[in-house]
């Protein structure tokens, strides 16, 4: 592949990554808050179903990445554990979107590095340089300021969102611990291939118990608005595309590039959500979110320099 073609290909991957990540976030918000589709657990199960099916197609049939097989019951148990934690983080994030605007949801989600550092220390006693921990101060301070300046603040939504963010960080640290040996390491696409079916088995009974009226609501809703099925399908495919493009962008660029793009993605998602959903924002809220993003950038930079 020539240099120009390589640049175009990578640019296209980044565009798809942005579109998928921001698209699934905005569609989640639209379905859960503005469309009458108030079933975050069932929505997550739809996402995981698409991930399971499309993972099999892309790896098993099209060989996008080589298939890595599970080698032991112990490894399978570790993957199952990760899947349960992953389910909790995704469901929590979706539930929070019922109560919080996307802009505030993203501000809270930006505290992931803080929880990652905390769990890394608690589980592995891994210490960072003091300057790295200092960079986390504006991350947390920014969210506190944004919370005080958020006109649509909802306590339950905030608690669920912060819990989902912590679960996401916990899964990241746990993955590094459980699948650290060379014989057990899986790339993110193979990990998703095995995690998605387990997630479905966890989410199915949870849906039956906690959202027992889901089909009583969505079937009439789907008859009234046929576009609901299209939105749900596109949303589920985007959930898989976000994982696939995340892997591909990292593969063809670097983890650092992905981190920088991720920081910018959050800001783009905030702007687009405000324009689409017209949720009120304040100068204090914007200042708080900006401080959080600055803290995340500083944290990433200090981590890079300490390596």
Beta strands, then each sheet from edge to edge (+ up, - down):
end
